[in-house]
């Protein structure tokens, strides 16, 4: 009855599932060098035992806010080891949305023996003050999804944390990073805004295709058997995930594509695996888009579909040769090189294909590579063939 469980962990591609989870924190953060640099600038002076720092990180879902804060915390802790004892504590305010819950999570992270029940927020805050001023650790508190806390707390806890050293001889015991999808400081009272500083804001734009490809590559190297995830697959993942700029989508596409390939008995992912698993979240090609193309744009698209069924990319030079073959098949005189190029630009504008420019593998110069991340070439091929037949019949009437 449990034979089906024997397949778990016996994949031909995935050797470690942990790097494919959203909670995985890589040793090195890719695609966010500028944002890490800005955080480092905000935390200038943290090596001084009397200094506390504050930062706000914003960005949409999947832009890497949480992983950025974790990687920065680890880097900061390692860099100042021996100079200042920094203790990072991350609290997700979606899971701990009240002031008391956040404080309880914080104090138990610092003191595992602290009672978990029976104390109010005021008593816990006093315990926290004693804990911070009774040892040499500097607390780096990260409040993730802080908007969930602010809905009930209205900023009262932030105000108290920012003033935790007031009235005491010791200073610089707590630094604070808050994370939200939107800029939440604008909703708070001026006393809190002034203590954070209006320039201490790091906003994460959505990831570009190249960054998402790099993220997929990093996770593939950590999770998959070497040689099972070709470069073309990683490029397709980056292109598909770039439609919404979400790193979580890139990781999900990698994992689901690997599982699909394994279910098919293969030891390597192919671009069609990515396209198939992405159909639920990706773009779809409406029939009228193909129907509204000119005949030669349709012929150009068909030539690309036929090659991209088997390959992840095709150069413009090869695409033009294939276009001539398709024109001969339908007994249509091919257009000039310049006109063919214009048709490719039309297909790109319609988001039917994507292009990238790269150095030639031999000789000088650069060439353009075409791909079709938003559609299944084999499925689209049949639709284009039908449209061409209708266009040819209409032209011959």
CORPERA-V823258 format. One record per residue. N is the residue number from 1. RES is the residue in one letter. PHI is phi in degrees with one decimal (NA if undefined). D_FIRST is the distance of its C-alpha to the first C-alpha in Angstrom with 2 decimals. Layout:
BEGIN
N | RES | PHI | D_FIRST
N | RES | PHI | D_FIRST
END
This chain:
BEGIN
1 | X | NA | 0.00
2 | X | -109.9 | 3.81
3 | X | -60.3 | 5.79
4 | X | -61.9 | 7.64
5 | X | -72.9 | 9.12
6 | X | -64.3 | 10.88
7 | X | -76.5 | 13.23
8 | X | -67.0 | 14.61
9 | X | 80.2 | 17.99
10 | X | -111.1 | 18.04
11 | X | -73.0 | 20.42
12 | X | -89.0 | 23.46
13 | X | -119.9 | 25.73
14 | X | -84.3 | 24.85
15 | X | -107.8 | 25.31
16 | X | -148.6 | 25.95
17 | X | -79.2 | 24.81
18 | X | -56.8 | 27.42
19 | X | -66.1 | 30.41
20 | X | -96.6 | 28.71
21 | X | -93.2 | 28.63
22 | X | -72.5 | 31.66
23 | X | -85.6 | 32.37
24 | X | -67.9 | 32.91
25 | X | -110.9 | 36.60
26 | X | -69.7 | 37.85
27 | X | -67.4 | 40.54
28 | X | -132.4 | 42.88
29 | X | -89.9 | 43.28
30 | X | -105.3 | 43.93
31 | X | 84.3 | 45.94
32 | X | -133.4 | 47.69
33 | X | -62.2 | 50.52
34 | X | -64.4 | 53.22
35 | X | -69.7 | 51.48
36 | X | -63.1 | 50.92
37 | X | -61.8 | 54.59
38 | X | -65.6 | 55.70
39 | X | -61.3 | 53.71
40 | X | -60.4 | 55.37
41 | X | -67.1 | 58.74
42 | X | -63.9 | 58.04
43 | X | -93.4 | 57.21
44 | X | -60.1 | 60.39
45 | X | 99.5 | 61.98
46 | X | -64.9 | 58.81
47 | X | -69.3 | 59.86
48 | X | -77.8 | 62.71
49 | X | -64.2 | 61.80
50 | X | -102.3 | 63.65
51 | X | -106.8 | 61.88
52 | X | -117.7 | 59.00
53 | X | -126.5 | 57.57
54 | X | -139.2 | 55.90
55 | X | -150.3 | 54.05
56 | X | -121.1 | 52.35
57 | X | -116.4 | 49.55
58 | X | -128.9 | 48.79
59 | X | 158.2 | 46.82
60 | X | -73.7 | 44.31
61 | X | -56.4 | 40.52
62 | X | 83.8 | 39.19
63 | X | -87.9 | 42.63
64 | X | 95.0 | 41.70
65 | X | -62.0 | 43.55
66 | X | -65.9 | 41.11
67 | X | -66.3 | 40.47
68 | X | -61.9 | 44.25
69 | X | -66.6 | 44.97
70 | X | -65.9 | 42.47
71 | X | -65.0 | 43.81
72 | X | -63.5 | 47.38
73 | X | -60.9 | 46.82
74 | X | -65.2 | 45.42
75 | X | -62.6 | 48.24
76 | X | -63.8 | 50.83
77 | X | -62.8 | 49.57
78 | X | -68.6 | 49.62
79 | X | -64.3 | 52.96
80 | X | -103.0 | 54.84
81 | X | -59.1 | 53.31
82 | X | 93.2 | 56.34
83 | X | -104.0 | 58.49
84 | X | -147.1 | 56.76
85 | X | -83.8 | 53.64
86 | X | -97.6 | 51.62
87 | X | -116.7 | 48.60
88 | X | -78.0 | 46.39
89 | X | -134.2 | 44.47
90 | X | -106.1 | 42.44
91 | X | -123.8 | 41.89
92 | X | -89.0 | 40.03
93 | X | -76.5 | 42.05
94 | X | -69.1 | 39.41
95 | X | -83.4 | 37.42
96 | X | -130.9 | 40.69
97 | X | -83.6 | 43.03
98 | X | -109.8 | 45.74
99 | X | -57.6 | 48.53
100 | X | -64.1 | 47.40
101 | X | -65.0 | 43.78
102 | X | -64.2 | 45.03
103 | X | -63.0 | 47.47
104 | X | -64.0 | 44.91
105 | X | -62.8 | 42.52
106 | X | -70.6 | 45.50
107 | X | -68.6 | 46.97
108 | X | -72.7 | 43.72
109 | X | -68.3 | 43.21
110 | X | -86.7 | 46.66
111 | X | -140.1 | 46.47
112 | X | -64.4 | 43.08
113 | X | -90.9 | 44.91
114 | X | -70.5 | 46.43
115 | X | -60.0 | 45.62
116 | X | -89.9 | 43.09
117 | X | -135.2 | 44.56
118 | X | 92.6 | 47.96
119 | X | -115.5 | 49.99
120 | X | -83.3 | 51.43
121 | X | -62.9 | 51.72
122 | X | -64.6 | 55.32
123 | X | -67.2 | 54.46
124 | X | -65.8 | 51.58
125 | X | -62.8 | 53.97
126 | X | -64.0 | 56.48
127 | X | -61.8 | 53.87
128 | X | -63.9 | 52.95
129 | X | -60.6 | 56.65
130 | X | -63.8 | 57.12
131 | X | -62.5 | 54.04
132 | X | -69.0 | 55.25
133 | X | -88.5 | 58.82
134 | X | -98.1 | 57.97
135 | X | -135.8 | 56.36
136 | X | -97.8 | 57.03
137 | X | -74.2 | 53.85
138 | X | -105.1 | 54.23
139 | X | -83.7 | 51.49
140 | X | -107.0 | 50.19
141 | X | -96.2 | 48.47
142 | X | -113.1 | 46.43
143 | X | -103.0 | 45.80
144 | X | -85.2 | 43.24
145 | X | 51.1 | 43.18
146 | X | -64.4 | 46.33
147 | X | -59.7 | 47.12
148 | X | -65.7 | 44.61
149 | X | -71.9 | 46.78
150 | X | -66.5 | 50.02
151 | X | -62.6 | 49.17
152 | X | -101.3 | 49.45
153 | X | -99.4 | 51.63
154 | X | 60.3 | 54.17
155 | X | 94.6 | 54.72
156 | X | -63.0 | 55.89
157 | X | -65.7 | 53.46
158 | X | -57.5 | 54.34
159 | X | -59.8 | 58.00
160 | X | -68.2 | 57.55
161 | X | -66.2 | 55.55
162 | X | -67.8 | 58.19
163 | X | -110.7 | 60.90
164 | X | -67.2 | 59.14
165 | X | -94.9 | 61.88
166 | X | -66.0 | 64.82
167 | X | 83.5 | 67.24
168 | X | -120.8 | 66.06
169 | X | -69.7 | 67.66
170 | X | -78.5 | 64.42
171 | X | -138.9 | 63.21
172 | X | 71.1 | 60.48
173 | X | -92.2 | 57.54
174 | X | -144.0 | 55.11
175 | X | -109.4 | 54.36
176 | X | -135.8 | 52.39
177 | X | -122.9 | 50.33
178 | X | -114.0 | 49.15
179 | X | -126.8 | 46.75
180 | X | -156.1 | 46.54
181 | X | -71.0 | 46.06
182 | X | -122.3 | 49.70
183 | X | -72.3 | 52.91
184 | X | -89.3 | 52.86
185 | X | -61.2 | 56.06
186 | X | -61.4 | 58.15
187 | X | -90.4 | 56.93
188 | X | -101.0 | 58.07
189 | X | -72.1 | 61.47
190 | X | -55.4 | 63.97
191 | X | -62.3 | 63.85
192 | X | -76.4 | 60.21
193 | X | -59.2 | 60.80
194 | X | -65.7 | 63.79
195 | X | -74.8 | 61.89
196 | X | -74.0 | 59.08
197 | X | 89.2 | 61.58
198 | X | -69.1 | 61.44
199 | X | -90.5 | 61.01
200 | X | -89.2 | 57.94
201 | X | -115.2 | 55.57
202 | X | -114.1 | 53.02
203 | X | -102.7 | 51.64
204 | X | -99.7 | 48.77
205 | X | -71.7 | 49.08
206 | X | -63.1 | 46.01
207 | X | -68.6 | 44.78
208 | X | -86.2 | 46.20
209 | X | -57.9 | 44.19
210 | X | -65.4 | 45.35
211 | X | -67.8 | 44.27
212 | X | -67.2 | 40.80
213 | X | -63.1 | 40.50
214 | X | -65.1 | 41.50
215 | X | -64.8 | 38.89
216 | X | -61.8 | 36.14
217 | X | -63.7 | 37.51
218 | X | -60.3 | 37.52
219 | X | -69.0 | 33.89
220 | X | -65.0 | 32.87
221 | X | -64.2 | 34.77
222 | X | -82.5 | 33.06
223 | X | -106.5 | 29.47
224 | X | -111.7 | 29.22
225 | X | -66.3 | 29.80
226 | X | -57.0 | 33.46
227 | X | 87.8 | 34.38
228 | X | -95.0 | 31.31
229 | X | -126.0 | 33.13
230 | X | -64.2 | 36.48
231 | X | -59.1 | 39.54
232 | X | -62.1 | 39.52
233 | X | -67.0 | 36.09
234 | X | -63.3 | 37.34
235 | X | -65.5 | 40.47
236 | X | -64.3 | 38.59
237 | X | -60.5 | 36.53
238 | X | -60.9 | 39.86
239 | X | -66.7 | 41.46
240 | X | -67.8 | 38.74
241 | X | -68.3 | 38.44
242 | X | -68.7 | 42.25
243 | X | -59.8 | 42.32
244 | X | -124.0 | 41.79
245 | X | 68.9 | 42.47
246 | X | -106.5 | 39.26
247 | X | -65.8 | 37.82
248 | X | -64.0 | 34.54
249 | X | -65.8 | 34.18
250 | X | -60.0 | 34.90
251 | X | -67.7 | 32.18
252 | X | -65.1 | 29.67
253 | X | -62.8 | 30.69
254 | X | -62.5 | 30.29
255 | X | -65.3 | 26.75
256 | X | -67.0 | 25.56
257 | X | -67.0 | 27.43
258 | X | -63.9 | 25.87
259 | X | -65.3 | 22.33
260 | X | -64.7 | 23.42
261 | X | -63.6 | 24.93
262 | X | -65.7 | 21.87
263 | X | -62.9 | 19.70
264 | X | -83.2 | 22.48
265 | X | 84.1 | 22.23
266 | X | -96.8 | 25.61
267 | X | -106.1 | 26.96
268 | X | -153.2 | 29.67
269 | X | -80.8 | 30.12
270 | X | -117.8 | 32.64
271 | X | -55.3 | 34.85
272 | X | -64.8 | 33.19
273 | X | -60.1 | 29.92
274 | X | -65.5 | 32.01
275 | X | -63.0 | 33.81
276 | X | -67.3 | 30.74
277 | X | -71.9 | 29.02
278 | X | -89.0 | 32.48
279 | X | -60.3 | 33.27
280 | X | -68.9 | 32.16
281 | X | -113.9 | 34.57
282 | X | -90.8 | 37.12
283 | X | -74.0 | 40.11
284 | X | -120.6 | 40.07
285 | X | -93.4 | 42.85
286 | X | -69.9 | 44.56
287 | X | -55.4 | 45.88
288 | X | -67.7 | 49.44
289 | X | -63.4 | 49.44
290 | X | -69.2 | 49.15
291 | X | -61.9 | 51.50
292 | X | -82.4 | 54.16
293 | X | -73.1 | 54.41
294 | X | -68.9 | 57.37
295 | X | -56.5 | 56.85
296 | X | -74.7 | 57.21
297 | X | -68.1 | 54.89
298 | X | -64.4 | 52.29
299 | X | -64.1 | 53.05
300 | X | -64.4 | 52.68
301 | X | -65.4 | 49.32
302 | X | -63.1 | 48.08
303 | X | -61.5 | 49.15
304 | X | -68.9 | 47.15
305 | X | -56.9 | 44.01
306 | X | -66.2 | 44.09
307 | X | -78.5 | 44.38
308 | X | -78.5 | 41.97
309 | X | -63.9 | 39.11
310 | X | -109.6 | 38.95
311 | X | -116.2 | 40.78
312 | X | -84.6 | 40.56
313 | X | -146.5 | 44.37
314 | X | -143.5 | 47.52
315 | X | -75.5 | 51.09
316 | X | -64.4 | 53.77
317 | X | -63.0 | 55.62
318 | X | -65.9 | 52.73
319 | X | -61.8 | 52.07
320 | X | -67.6 | 55.67
321 | X | -62.3 | 55.47
322 | X | -64.9 | 52.37
323 | X | -60.1 | 54.27
324 | X | -63.4 | 57.10
325 | X | -64.6 | 54.72
326 | X | -65.6 | 53.29
327 | X | -60.5 | 56.87
328 | X | -65.0 | 57.82
329 | X | -61.0 | 54.85
330 | X | -96.6 | 56.04
331 | X | 56.0 | 59.72
332 | X | -122.2 | 60.58
333 | X | -71.1 | 63.08
334 | X | -68.8 | 61.38
335 | X | -83.7 | 62.88
336 | X | -69.9 | 64.43
337 | X | -58.6 | 62.65
338 | X | -63.5 | 63.83
339 | X | -68.1 | 62.56
340 | X | -58.7 | 59.17
341 | X | -60.5 | 58.99
342 | X | -64.2 | 59.77
343 | X | -64.4 | 56.95
344 | X | -62.2 | 54.50
345 | X | -64.3 | 55.84
346 | X | -62.6 | 55.33
347 | X | -62.5 | 51.67
348 | X | -70.2 | 51.27
349 | X | -62.8 | 53.03
350 | X | -81.9 | 50.65
351 | X | 61.8 | 47.74
352 | X | -83.9 | 46.47
353 | X | -136.6 | 46.86
354 | X | -129.2 | 47.50
355 | X | -128.8 | 49.85
356 | X | -142.7 | 50.40
357 | X | -107.2 | 53.32
358 | X | -144.6 | 52.96
359 | X | -65.9 | 55.17
360 | X | -69.3 | 55.32
361 | X | -69.1 | 53.60
362 | X | -137.0 | 56.90
363 | X | 79.0 | 60.44
364 | X | -93.1 | 61.64
365 | X | 90.7 | 60.85
366 | X | -127.2 | 57.83
367 | X | -130.5 | 55.70
368 | X | -103.3 | 53.52
369 | X | -111.6 | 49.81
370 | X | -110.2 | 48.19
371 | X | -139.7 | 44.57
372 | X | -134.6 | 42.64
373 | X | -72.9 | 40.20
374 | X | -94.2 | 40.27
375 | X | -150.7 | 39.19
376 | X | -86.8 | 37.15
377 | X | -55.4 | 39.90
378 | X | -64.5 | 38.26
379 | X | -70.6 | 37.94
380 | X | -66.0 | 41.39
381 | X | -55.1 | 42.91
382 | X | -64.6 | 42.51
383 | X | -66.9 | 44.08
384 | X | -68.5 | 46.96
385 | X | -59.3 | 47.60
386 | X | -62.9 | 48.03
387 | X | -66.4 | 50.36
388 | X | -64.9 | 52.41
389 | X | -60.1 | 52.89
390 | X | -68.9 | 54.18
391 | X | -66.9 | 56.41
392 | X | -67.0 | 57.84
393 | X | -60.4 | 58.60
394 | X | -63.5 | 60.30
395 | X | -69.4 | 62.36
396 | X | -94.3 | 63.57
397 | X | -72.9 | 64.70
END
